[in-house]
């Protein structure tokens, strides 16, 4: 990935310590949910492509929510990448990184946050110009102790750990020097979203935004 896109991704991810990971079934929920998260101080929003509504939700948030940097999550291939960009995604997130996806990212106008679970995967992406990667699934893949171990041999890489992270352990991850932010779904509880309790979502988001990273 070229340095300009790498810098764009760093800017988006460093704006707040938590990136909400959102799997939205109903497009009508997307805009009020995004507005509630942004009101709480979380501007980088990852909308996964795990539902049929995913692309429509990205399109709606990009068009209607001021202050949001909406991204597409669970991007698996070039076709999904192209559709996400066309829908207005400002960044892309993948659970892993195939050679085909990395090649597509090199030609893409918006940055990719590719997933890694091992040192070898991280090294391969670093060779391709990525300075920040997603560590996924964070807790099953070794968690905080694994990220600490990677800091020595890979000092230039920054990580966005996602998977098993919530209010009880987010601060501990953010205390690591090689963590730029964390991803998680806890900031948009399913019961609050179902009830349209946007004030609660904003309150939880505000608490998450107040977490400090180094």
C-alpha positions in Angstrom: 0.0 0.0 0.0 1.3 3.4 -0.9 2.4 5.8 1.9 -0.4 8.3 1.2 -3.1 5.7 1.8 -1.2 4.3 4.8 -1.2 7.8 6.2 -4.9 8.1 5.6 -5.6 4.9 7.5 -3.4 6.0 10.4 -5.3 9.3 10.5 -8.7 7.6 10.5 -7.8 5.0 13.1 -6.0 7.4 15.5 -9.0 9.7 15.8 -10.5 7.6 18.6 -9.3 4.6 20.6 -12.2 2.4 19.6 -13.6 1.4 16.2 -17.2 0.1 16.5 -17.7 -3.1 14.5 -21.3 -3.1 13.3 -23.3 -5.9 11.7 -26.5 -4.2 10.7 -29.5 -6.2 9.4 -31.8 -3.2 8.6 -30.7 -0.2 6.6 -33.2 2.0 8.6 -31.0 1.6 11.7 -27.8 2.6 10.1 -28.0 6.4 10.1 -29.4 6.9 13.7 -26.9 4.3 15.0 -24.0 6.0 13.3 -25.1 9.4 14.5 -25.3 8.1 18.1 -21.7 6.7 17.8 -20.3 9.8 16.3 -22.0 11.9 19.0 -20.2 9.9 21.6 -16.8 10.6 19.9 -16.3 7.5 17.8 -15.8 8.6 14.2 -14.3 5.5 12.5 -17.2 3.0 12.0 -16.7 -0.5 10.5 -19.9 -1.8 8.9 -19.4 -5.5 8.1 -20.5 -7.0 4.9 -22.0 -10.0 6.7 -25.5 -9.0 5.9 -27.4 -8.1 2.7 -27.9 -4.6 4.0 -24.2 -3.9 4.6 -23.5 -2.0 1.4 -26.7 0.0 1.7 -25.8 0.9 5.3 -22.4 2.1 4.2 -23.9 4.2 1.4 -26.5 5.8 3.8 -23.9 6.6 6.5 -21.5 8.1 4.0 -24.2 10.3 2.6 -26.0 11.4 5.8 -23.7 11.2 8.8 -21.5 14.2 9.3 -18.2 13.4 11.0 -18.3 9.7 10.3 -15.5 7.8 8.5 -17.4 4.7 7.5 -15.5 1.6 6.5 -16.4 -1.8 5.2 -15.6 -4.8 7.2 -15.3 -8.5 6.3 -14.0 -7.6 2.9 -12.8 -10.9 1.4 -12.1 -10.3 -2.3 -11.7 -7.8 -5.1 -15.4 -7.8 -5.9 -16.4 -6.9 -2.4 -13.6 -4.3 -2.2 -14.9 -2.6 -5.4 -18.5 -2.6 -4.2 -17.5 -1.1 -0.9 -15.6 1.7 -2.4 -18.4 2.4 -4.8 -20.8 2.6 -1.8 -18.6 5.3 -0.2 -16.4 3.3 2.2 -13.4 5.4 3.4 -11.5 2.4 4.6 -11.7 -1.4 4.2 -11.1 -4.1 6.8 -10.4 -7.8 6.2 -10.1 -10.7 8.7 -7.0 -11.9 6.8 -5.0 -11.1 3.7 -4.8 -13.2 0.6 -2.4 -12.3 -2.2 -5.4 -11.4 -4.4 -6.9 -9.1 -1.8 -3.5 -7.4 -1.2 -3.1 -6.9 -5.0 -6.5 -5.4 -5.2 -5.7 -3.1 -2.3 -2.6 -1.8 -4.2 -4.9 -0.5 -6.9 -7.6 0.8 -4.6 -8.2 4.5 -3.9 -9.0 3.9 -0.2 -6.8 2.1 2.4 -7.1 -1.5 3.6 -6.7 -2.7 7.2 -5.7 -6.3 6.6 -6.0 -9.0 9.3 -3.1 -11.0 10.7 -2.9 -13.7 13.4 0.8 -14.5 13.2 4.2 -12.9 13.0 4.8 -14.3 9.5 1.5 -12.8 8.2 2.5 -9.4 9.8 5.9 -9.5 8.2 4.5 -10.3 4.7 2.1 -7.3 4.9 4.9 -5.0 6.2 6.9 -5.9 3.1 3.9 -4.7 1.0 4.0 -1.3 2.7 1.4 -1.8 5.4 2.3 -0.1 8.7 -0.9 -0.8 10.5 -2.8 -4.2 10.5 -5.7 -5.8 12.3 -4.9 -8.4 14.9 -7.7 -10.9 14.6 -9.1 -12.8 16.4 -7.3 -11.0 19.1 -8.1 -13.0 22.2 -8.0 -16.5 20.7 -4.8 -15.6 18.8 -2.8 -14.8 21.9 -4.1 -11.5 23.1 -2.1 -8.9 24.9 0.9 -11.2 25.6 1.2 -12.0 21.9 1.1 -8.4 20.9 3.8 -7.6 23.5 5.9 -10.3 22.0 5.6 -8.9 18.5 6.7 -5.4 19.6 10.3 -6.4 19.9 11.0 -8.0 16.4 8.4 -5.8 14.6 8.7 -2.3 16.2 7.4 -0.4 13.2 4.1 -2.2 13.0 0.9 -0.9 14.7 -2.1 -3.1 15.4 -5.9 -2.7 15.7 -6.8 -5.8 17.8 -10.3 -7.1 17.3 -12.1 -10.1 18.5 -13.0 -10.7 22.2 -12.4 -7.1 23.2 -14.8 -5.3 25.5 -14.9 -2.8 28.3 -13.1 -5.1 30.7 -9.9 -5.5 28.6 -9.9 -2.6 26.0 -7.8 -0.4 28.2 -5.1 -3.0 28.7 -4.8 -3.5 24.9 -4.7 0.3 24.4 -1.8 0.6 27.0 0.4 -1.3 24.5 2.8 0.9 22.5 2.1 -1.0 19.3 -1.7 -0.7 19.5 -3.3 2.3 17.7 -6.9 1.4 18.5 -9.2 -1.6 19.2 -12.2 -2.8 17.4 -15.3 -4.1 19.1 -19.1 -4.4 19.0 -19.8 -3.7 22.7 -20.3 0.0 22.0 -23.5 -0.8 20.1 -25.3 -3.4 22.3 -27.9 -5.4 20.5 -30.7 -4.7 22.9 -30.1 -0.9 22.8 -30.0 -1.0 19.0 -33.2 -3.0 18.8 -34.9 -0.6 21.2 -33.6 2.5 19.3 -32.0 3.6 22.6 -29.6 5.9 20.9 -28.9 7.9 24.1 -27.5 4.7 25.6 -25.3 4.0 22.6 -24.0 7.6 22.8 -23.2 7.2 26.5 -21.3 3.9 26.0 -19.5 5.5 23.0 -18.5 8.4 25.1 -17.0 6.1 27.7 -15.1 4.2 25.0 -13.8 7.4 23.5 -12.4 8.4 26.9 -10.2 5.4 27.0 -6.5 6.4 26.5 -4.1 4.9 24.2 -0.4 5.5 24.1 
